[in-house]
Amino acid sequence: MLPGSMRLTELFQVEDVLVRFAPEDKWDAIRRLVQSLVERGRLPAASAERIVEAVLAREKSMSTGMEHGIAIPHAAVDGVEKVVACLGLVANPAGVPFESTDGRPTRIVVLLVIPRAQKLLHIRTLADIARVLSRESVREELLSAGTPDAAFAALAEGDGAKR
């Protein structure tokens, strides 16, 4: 692991993993993931709309759809103390169109909200997520998980942080 990298089990809480996630499109996915974090007190409600707008603006400037059915919408925003993340596992095998680099639909959506002052942390965090999710076995386990606990365990195992 690189110095300064973060275990995904430190980034996510079990409740940050949404199984059977069913957004209408990528814009809806972003709104729902931010809303989930606000509802659980992980992001300030007063900043919710500003955070959604920042992530949507970032997504409009360049799609965050990657290969292997993964998208990592993100934005650096003021007023956030630490990196906050939420993971949506799209239940529908057809996925969500995210204009991904390989043209395949997205089934794993990771929302990252990064403190504006910590730009380097954001690059490392993206790299850590991509490293773990690049493994097909991890993606398959995540998508077959029926509960947040099972999905979180798959993440932990994929990250080498067995509990």
C-alpha angles and dihedrals in degrees: 000000000000119000109267093019119138130228110238088230087064092048098048133044118208089254090056090069112087114196120193088027109179112184120169093227140337093283090053090046091057093047093048094049092050090046091052091054092047093049090054094047094248091120126032112258090221090062098043098100093044091050092048090050092050093051092044091049091050090049092049091052092052131353116247092207108127130181128287093042095295129133126179109192108187146157139187110234139178120246097036115115101199140004110289122192141183129189124210119194108201109223097200110086087217087067125193123298107246100163088250122190092249094043093240122131119260123248100165116057118183116189116201124190110190130190106250091230092059104063095147092052088055093056092048092046091052089050092050092051093046091049094055096040093047087077111093093209091058092049092048093049092048093050094047093048111115096194138038088245093056092046092048090050089052090051092048092049092047089051092051090246097122112181 
